[in-house]
Amino acid sequence: MVVNCITYVDLHRHVAPDIQAELEAAVSTLTPASGAGAARSAVSRLLRHQKMRHPLSVLPMMVHAIETGQPGPAAPLAAVHVLWWTSACYLDDLADGHGTTSSDIIGRDEALLASTLSGTVLPVRIVRSLPVPAALQVALTAEIATGWAVGAEGQLTDIDADAECATRNSVIETYRGKSGGPYSMITAMAALLAGASDERVELWREFGYIFGILWQLFNDQEDILSGRNEDLLNGTVTYLLTCALDDAPDAPDAPAARAREDVLGLCAAARRCPQAREELSGRLLAPDVLARFAADLDAFRVEAHRLLTVLGGDERHVPVMRHLVDHSARMLLRARLAPAPAAV
């Protein structure tokens, strides 16, 4: 299959029917020889309830296309990507207490069981059904297990994070796990399926980690721009928050140190107080904070492009991946200037 397109969204439009067919085939395996098909129904409804906002399911097909010139053979891995994130996002919502009890599509208990099937059983079944050597099936299955382990470690670290002790580096390590782990899983799987060398598989794995960090920074910005402010409601220690907390002087009575204590106090109060959330938003959108965030965001963009340069590959498809990197690394937030003092 030859695809000539400009953006990853264009590519997704071409291959979406293939991904959907793979999803439907995987879900159909849940129907027993005799029975009502409750598991198949629950997973289908969870997929409708937990729809992905961005078509990143195409990512493994992009990797495979860069390696071989053909995205099509990686459509099953695109289905794995959708199923994995459907499960992970539901479990994340469950941990946060958002959006898990009010759906007309599926109840909380059903969704919990369906997410277990979606994230573990079905990805393994897809891999086991691939017409590839048994050794490759084993390697791909191991990547799924590693993706879950690394992603869960990052998510648990995120849940336990303490803003007072957090730094920009510690948050990036968390992002590398909770978001980078799953993306490194799927990029490595696509490279393995494409028959890439061990060295190239590891380069794609590292690209997945960096891309995952970029996408988490993108999500952090979207959360603010959407007005959901779930991170503030949950007390999540985001990278932007550590940008606001950084560079406090050693002296506890210095103005910047007091400003840091103010931010920490607002962070604690923001879970229950709309006024605190509004004030904290203003602190996070201060020009110097956003300048620091933007500079670091760009550094990750540069690193992702460096890895793509080292990897090279099919010249028709590398630009599509570069576009995705640039799309993910956009600086969306704009500074909120403090109001001028009232005239006397």
Secondary structure in CASP SS format (residue, H / E / C, confidence):
PFRMAT SS
TARGET T0000
AUTHOR 0000-0000-0000
METHOD secondary structure of the structure
MODEL  1
M C 1.00
V C 1.00
V C 1.00
N C 1.00
C C 1.00
I C 1.00
T C 1.00
Y H 1.00
V H 1.00
D H 1.00
L H 1.00
H H 1.00
R H 1.00
H H 1.00
V H 1.00
A H 1.00
P H 1.00
D H 1.00
I H 1.00
Q H 1.00
A H 1.00
E H 1.00
L H 1.00
E H 1.00
A H 1.00
A H 1.00
V H 1.00
S H 1.00
T C 1.00
L C 1.00
T C 1.00
P C 1.00
A C 1.00
S C 1.00
G C 1.00
A C 1.00
G C 1.00
A H 1.00
A H 1.00
R H 1.00
S H 1.00
A H 1.00
V H 1.00
S H 1.00
R H 1.00
L H 1.00
L H 1.00
R H 1.00
H H 1.00
Q C 1.00
K C 1.00
M C 1.00
R C 1.00
H C 1.00
P C 1.00
L H 1.00
S H 1.00
V H 1.00
L H 1.00
P H 1.00
M H 1.00
M H 1.00
V H 1.00
H H 1.00
A H 1.00
I H 1.00
E H 1.00
T H 1.00
G C 1.00
Q C 1.00
P C 1.00
G H 1.00
P H 1.00
A H 1.00
A H 1.00
P H 1.00
L H 1.00
A H 1.00
A H 1.00
V H 1.00
H H 1.00
V H 1.00
L H 1.00
W H 1.00
W H 1.00
T H 1.00
S H 1.00
A H 1.00
C H 1.00
Y H 1.00
L H 1.00
D H 1.00
D H 1.00
L H 1.00
A H 1.00
D H 1.00
G C 1.00
H C 1.00
G C 1.00
T C 1.00
T C 1.00
S C 1.00
S C 1.00
D C 1.00
I C 1.00
I C 1.00
G C 1.00
R H 1.00
D H 1.00
E H 1.00
A H 1.00
L H 1.00
L H 1.00
A H 1.00
S H 1.00
T H 1.00
L H 1.00
S H 1.00
G H 1.00
T H 1.00
V H 1.00
L H 1.00
P H 1.00
V H 1.00
R H 1.00
I H 1.00
V H 1.00
R H 1.00
S H 1.00
L C 1.00
P C 1.00
V C 1.00
P C 1.00
A H 1.00
A H 1.00
L H 1.00
Q H 1.00
V H 1.00
A H 1.00
L H 1.00
T H 1.00
A H 1.00
E H 1.00
I H 1.00
A H 1.00
T H 1.00
G H 1.00
W H 1.00
A H 1.00
V H 1.00
G H 1.00
A H 1.00
E H 1.00
G H 1.00
Q H 1.00
L H 1.00
T H 1.00
D H 1.00
I H 1.00
D H 1.00
A C 1.00
D C 1.00
A C 1.00
E C 1.00
C C 1.00
A C 1.00
T C 1.00
R H 1.00
N H 1.00
S H 1.00
V H 1.00
I H 1.00
E H 1.00
T H 1.00
Y H 1.00
R H 1.00
G H 1.00
K H 1.00
S C 1.00
G H 1.00
G H 1.00
P H 1.00
Y H 1.00
S H 1.00
M H 1.00
I H 1.00
T H 1.00
A H 1.00
M H 1.00
A H 1.00
A H 1.00
L H 1.00
L H 1.00
A C 1.00
G C 1.00
A C 1.00
S C 1.00
D H 1.00
E H 1.00
R H 1.00
V H 1.00
E H 1.00
L H 1.00
W H 1.00
R H 1.00
E H 1.00
F H 1.00
G H 1.00
Y H 1.00
I H 1.00
F H 1.00
G H 1.00
I H 1.00
L H 1.00
W H 1.00
Q H 1.00
L H 1.00
F H 1.00
N H 1.00
D H 1.00
Q H 1.00
E H 1.00
D H 1.00
I H 1.00
L H 1.00
S C 1.00
G C 1.00
R C 1.00
N C 1.00
E H 1.00
D H 1.00
L H 1.00
L H 1.00
N H 1.00
G C 1.00
T C 1.00
V C 1.00
T C 1.00
Y H 1.00
L H 1.00
L H 1.00
T H 1.00
C H 1.00
A H 1.00
L H 1.00
D C 1.00
D C 1.00
A C 1.00
P C 1.00
D C 1.00
A C 1.00
P C 1.00
D C 1.00
A C 1.00
P H 1.00
A H 1.00
A H 1.00
R H 1.00
A H 1.00
R H 1.00
E H 1.00
D H 1.00
V H 1.00
L H 1.00
G H 1.00
L H 1.00
C H 1.00
A H 1.00
A H 1.00
A C 1.00
R C 1.00
R C 1.00
C C 1.00
P H 1.00
Q H 1.00
A H 1.00
R H 1.00
E H 1.00
E H 1.00
L H 1.00
S H 1.00
G H 1.00
R H 1.00
L H 1.00
L C 1.00
A C 1.00
P H 1.00
D H 1.00
V H 1.00
L H 1.00
A H 1.00
R H 1.00
F H 1.00
A H 1.00
A H 1.00
D H 1.00
L H 1.00
D H 1.00
A H 1.00
F H 1.00
R H 1.00
V H 1.00
E H 1.00
A H 1.00
H H 1.00
R H 1.00
L H 1.00
L H 1.00
T H 1.00
V H 1.00
L H 1.00
G C 1.00
G C 1.00
D C 1.00
E C 1.00
R C 1.00
H C 1.00
V H 1.00
P H 1.00
V H 1.00
M H 1.00
R H 1.00
H H 1.00
L H 1.00
V H 1.00
D H 1.00
H H 1.00
S H 1.00
A C 1.00
R C 1.00
M C 1.00
L C 1.00
L C 1.00
R C 1.00
A C 1.00
R C 1.00
L C 1.00
A C 1.00
P C 1.00
A C 1.00
P C 1.00
A C 1.00
A C 1.00
V C 1.00
END
